[in-house]
Amino acid sequence: MPTHLKTGDPAPNFSGLSTDGTPLSLADFRGRKLVMYFYPMDDTPGCTKQACSLRDADADIAARGAAILGVSSQGVDSHRRFSAKYRLNFPLLADTDQAVAKAYGVAGSGLSGLLRGLLKANERVTFIIDEAGRIAGVIDDPHCPDHGAEVLALL
C-alpha cells in the first residue's frame, strides 16, 4: 500500500479552484507556512468539527506565519455552501479529479482506495508545509474537534 508524503519530502505542486472560484496553487503560499488538510467530504460531522476547529484557531495559526487550506474532492459550489454555513475563514480547494490527493498519497489504495475512489473521499491527513515548500510535519489521524490545537503544537 503506497503511503503519503513524509516529513522532509518536497511538497508536490498543485493547482485548483478555491472556494471563491479563483485559481490557487502551492506557489501562492511560497514564503510562508501552509497547513494543508485533506478531508473526506463537505458538511459531514467529522469534517465540520475539523474545519470549525481550524477556523477557531486561524488567528493563532496566522500569528505563527501559516495559512490554512482545506482540500476535498467536492466542487466549488459545495465548498462555497460549506464555507458559508460554518463561516470558514480560509479557502477550500476543489480537487474534483483527486489529482492533488493522489500527488500527496491520500486518495487511498487497495480495497479502501477503490471505495474512496467511488465515493471520491480523501483520507483525513494534514500536512504542514514550510516556507520553502517541504513537508515539515504530518498529522496522520487528526482528532477533529481539537485539530486546531494539534496544528498549533507543530508550528
C-alpha positions as a LaTeX table, in Angstrom:
\begin{tabular}{lrrr}
\hline
Residue & $x$ (\AA) & $y$ (\AA) & $z$ (\AA) \\
\hline
Met1 & 0.00 & 0.00 & 0.00 \\
Pro2 & 1.57 & 3.31 & $-1.03$ \\
Thr3 & 2.00 & 5.79 & 1.75 \\
His4 & 1.62 & 9.52 & 1.76 \\
Leu5 & 4.42 & 12.03 & 1.95 \\
Lys6 & 6.66 & 12.23 & 5.00 \\
Thr7 & 8.48 & 14.98 & 6.86 \\
Gly8 & 11.34 & 16.27 & 4.72 \\
Asp9 & 9.74 & 15.38 & 1.37 \\
Pro10 & 9.17 & 18.16 & $-1.15$ \\
Ala11 & 5.52 & 19.16 & $-1.33$ \\
Pro12 & 4.12 & 18.42 & $-4.79$ \\
Asn13 & 2.93 & 21.40 & $-6.77$ \\
Phe14 & $-0.82$ & 21.63 & $-7.11$ \\
Ser15 & $-3.40$ & 23.86 & $-8.65$ \\
Gly16 & $-7.16$ & 24.06 & $-8.49$ \\
Leu17 & $-10.08$ & 26.35 & $-7.86$ \\
Ser18 & $-10.63$ & 27.80 & $-4.41$ \\
Thr19 & $-13.88$ & 28.44 & $-2.58$ \\
Asp20 & $-14.50$ & 31.68 & $-4.47$ \\
Gly21 & $-13.63$ & 30.09 & $-7.83$ \\
Thr22 & $-10.19$ & 31.67 & $-8.21$ \\
Pro23 & $-7.16$ & 29.56 & $-9.16$ \\
Leu24 & $-4.87$ & 28.59 & $-6.30$ \\
Ser25 & $-1.51$ & 26.78 & $-6.31$ \\
Leu26 & 1.34 & 25.87 & $-4.00$ \\
Ala27 & 3.31 & 28.81 & $-5.41$ \\
Asp28 & 0.72 & 31.17 & $-3.90$ \\
Phe29 & 1.94 & 30.12 & $-0.44$ \\
Arg30 & 5.70 & 30.22 & $-1.09$ \\
Gly31 & 7.47 & 32.17 & 1.64 \\
Arg32 & 5.01 & 31.23 & 4.37 \\
Lys33 & 3.93 & 28.03 & 6.06 \\
Leu34 & 0.86 & 26.20 & 4.84 \\
Val35 & $-1.44$ & 23.94 & 6.84 \\
Met36 & $-2.86$ & 21.79 & 4.06 \\
Tyr37 & $-5.50$ & 19.45 & 5.35 \\
Phe38 & $-7.22$ & 16.75 & 3.33 \\
Tyr39 & $-10.68$ & 15.72 & 4.43 \\
Pro40 & $-13.28$ & 13.27 & 3.07 \\
Met41 & $-16.37$ & 15.36 & 2.41 \\
Asp42 & $-18.03$ & 18.74 & 2.97 \\
Asp43 & $-20.69$ & 19.12 & 5.66 \\
Thr44 & $-20.28$ & 15.75 & 7.39 \\
Pro45 & $-19.94$ & 15.58 & 11.19 \\
Gly46 & $-16.19$ & 14.89 & 11.46 \\
Cys47 & $-15.25$ & 17.22 & 8.62 \\
Thr48 & $-17.35$ & 20.01 & 10.09 \\
Lys49 & $-15.73$ & 19.63 & 13.53 \\
Gln50 & $-12.28$ & 19.64 & 11.94 \\
Ala51 & $-12.97$ & 22.72 & 9.78 \\
Cys52 & $-14.51$ & 24.63 & 12.70 \\
Ser53 & $-11.57$ & 23.79 & 14.95 \\
Leu54 & $-9.19$ & 25.19 & 12.35 \\
Arg55 & $-11.45$ & 28.21 & 11.83 \\
Asp56 & $-11.36$ & 28.95 & 15.55 \\
Ala57 & $-7.55$ & 28.59 & 15.65 \\
Asp58 & $-6.95$ & 30.60 & 12.47 \\
Ala59 & $-5.73$ & 33.79 & 14.19 \\
Asp60 & $-3.18$ & 31.84 & 16.28 \\
Ile61 & $-2.09$ & 29.84 & 13.23 \\
Ala62 & $-1.68$ & 33.05 & 11.20 \\
Ala63 & 0.30 & 34.59 & 14.08 \\
Arg64 & 2.79 & 31.74 & 13.59 \\
Gly65 & 3.16 & 32.61 & 9.92 \\
Ala66 & 0.91 & 29.95 & 8.44 \\
Ala67 & $-2.11$ & 29.87 & 6.15 \\
Ile68 & $-4.77$ & 27.13 & 6.10 \\
Leu69 & $-6.05$ & 25.32 & 3.02 \\
Gly70 & $-8.65$ & 22.53 & 3.08 \\
Val71 & $-8.75$ & 20.01 & 0.23 \\
Ser72 & $-11.51$ & 17.59 & $-0.74$ \\
Ser73 & $-12.97$ & 16.30 & $-3.98$ \\
Gln74 & $-16.22$ & 18.25 & $-3.89$ \\
Gly75 & $-16.63$ & 21.13 & $-6.34$ \\
Val76 & $-16.55$ & 24.86 & $-5.80$ \\
Asp77 & $-20.33$ & 25.13 & $-5.22$ \\
Ser78 & $-20.26$ & 22.53 & $-2.44$ \\
His79 & $-17.22$ & 24.23 & $-0.87$ \\
Arg80 & $-18.92$ & 27.61 & $-1.09$ \\
Arg81 & $-22.03$ & 26.34 & 0.74 \\
Phe82 & $-19.96$ & 24.53 & 3.39 \\
Ser83 & $-17.73$ & 27.54 & 3.92 \\
Ala84 & $-20.65$ & 29.97 & 4.21 \\
Lys85 & $-22.66$ & 27.70 & 6.52 \\
Tyr86 & $-19.80$ & 27.46 & 9.04 \\
Arg87 & $-18.18$ & 30.87 & 8.34 \\
Leu88 & $-14.85$ & 29.32 & 7.42 \\
Asn89 & $-12.12$ & 31.94 & 7.23 \\
Phe90 & $-9.76$ & 30.04 & 4.91 \\
Pro91 & $-10.09$ & 28.68 & 1.38 \\
Leu92 & $-11.07$ & 25.17 & 0.34 \\
Leu93 & $-9.57$ & 23.66 & $-2.81$ \\
Ala94 & $-11.85$ & 21.79 & $-5.22$ \\
Asp95 & $-9.89$ & 18.64 & $-6.14$ \\
Thr96 & $-12.68$ & 17.05 & $-8.18$ \\
Asp97 & $-10.42$ & 14.58 & $-10.01$ \\
Gln98 & $-8.41$ & 13.85 & $-6.82$ \\
Ala99 & $-5.18$ & 14.77 & $-8.62$ \\
Val100 & $-3.91$ & 16.68 & $-5.57$ \\
Ala101 & $-4.94$ & 13.88 & $-3.17$ \\
Lys102 & $-3.12$ & 11.35 & $-5.38$ \\
Ala103 & 0.01 & 13.52 & $-5.52$ \\
Tyr104 & 0.04 & 13.69 & $-1.71$ \\
Gly105 & $-0.79$ & 9.97 & $-1.35$ \\
Val106 & $-4.10$ & 10.44 & 0.45 \\
Ala107 & $-6.58$ & 9.19 & $-2.16$ \\
Gly108 & $-6.24$ & 5.66 & $-0.74$ \\
Ser109 & $-5.14$ & 2.37 & $-2.26$ \\
Gly110 & $-6.22$ & $-1.25$ & $-2.29$ \\
Leu111 & $-9.84$ & $-2.04$ & $-1.40$ \\
Ser112 & $-10.02$ & 1.07 & 0.78 \\
Gly113 & $-8.74$ & 3.14 & $-2.15$ \\
Leu114 & $-11.30$ & 1.60 & $-4.50$ \\
Leu115 & $-14.10$ & 2.54 & $-2.10$ \\
Arg116 & $-12.64$ & 6.01 & $-1.58$ \\
Gly117 & $-12.35$ & 6.40 & $-5.35$ \\
Leu118 & $-16.03$ & 5.52 & $-5.84$ \\
Leu119 & $-17.04$ & 7.93 & $-3.08$ \\
Lys120 & $-14.36$ & 10.45 & $-4.08$ \\
Ala121 & $-13.41$ & 10.77 & $-0.42$ \\
Asn122 & $-9.84$ & 11.57 & 0.66 \\
Glu123 & $-8.10$ & 10.15 & 3.70 \\
Arg124 & $-8.03$ & 12.60 & 6.62 \\
Val125 & $-4.39$ & 13.77 & 6.77 \\
Thr126 & $-2.84$ & 17.18 & 7.46 \\
Phe127 & 0.49 & 18.36 & 6.09 \\
Ile128 & 2.45 & 21.30 & 7.44 \\
Ile129 & 4.45 & 22.71 & 4.52 \\
Asp130 & 7.34 & 25.05 & 5.29 \\
Glu131 & 8.22 & 28.33 & 3.61 \\
Ala132 & 10.47 & 26.56 & 1.07 \\
Gly133 & 7.82 & 24.03 & 0.04 \\
Arg134 & 8.93 & 20.98 & 2.04 \\
Ile135 & 6.79 & 18.83 & 4.33 \\
Ala136 & 7.64 & 19.99 & 7.87 \\
Gly137 & 5.08 & 17.84 & 9.71 \\
Val138 & 2.29 & 15.34 & 9.18 \\
Ile139 & $-0.80$ & 14.62 & 11.28 \\
Asp140 & $-1.95$ & 11.16 & 10.17 \\
Asp141 & $-5.06$ & 10.77 & 12.26 \\
Pro142 & $-6.34$ & 14.18 & 13.32 \\
His143 & $-8.65$ & 14.47 & 16.30 \\
Cys144 & $-11.28$ & 16.59 & 14.56 \\
Pro145 & $-12.65$ & 18.64 & 17.49 \\
Asp146 & $-9.11$ & 19.60 & 18.60 \\
His147 & $-7.37$ & 19.79 & 15.25 \\
Gly148 & $-6.51$ & 23.47 & 15.61 \\
Ala149 & $-4.55$ & 22.71 & 18.80 \\
Glu150 & $-2.82$ & 19.77 & 17.09 \\
Val151 & $-1.68$ & 22.04 & 14.27 \\
Leu152 & $-0.51$ & 24.76 & 16.65 \\
Ala153 & 1.63 & 22.20 & 18.50 \\
Leu154 & 3.54 & 21.55 & 15.25 \\
Leu155 & 4.00 & 25.16 & 14.15 \\
\hline
\end{tabular}
